[in-house]
Amino acid sequence: MKASTIISLHFPSKKRLEMVLKALKPEIERHQFMRRSKVNVSSKQNSLILNFEAEDASALRASINSYLRWIMLINDSFQTIEELNKK
């Protein structure tokens, strides 16, 4: 059974979105060679759009979890750096 979903994440600024996209680039390129799932990443205004397609629900869930964890880590890192720079 094929499974798919689209997730849209809004960022506070275009700059933050661009930083996240740049940091995700190696994972996006590596993921193109995965067999069980595919991810198309794009942006619109301040939103990151992730279009997931997978062979089954388990592969879809794994792919979504990976990307969301990476995005949370990247975003938290940039937020911490911004806070430290304010001091």
Secondary structure, DSSP 8 states (H G I E B T S, - for coil): --EEEEEEEE-S-HHHHHHHHHHHHHHHHHHTT-SSEEEEEEEETTEEEEEEEESSHHHHHHHHHHHHHHHHHHHHHHHHHHHHHH-
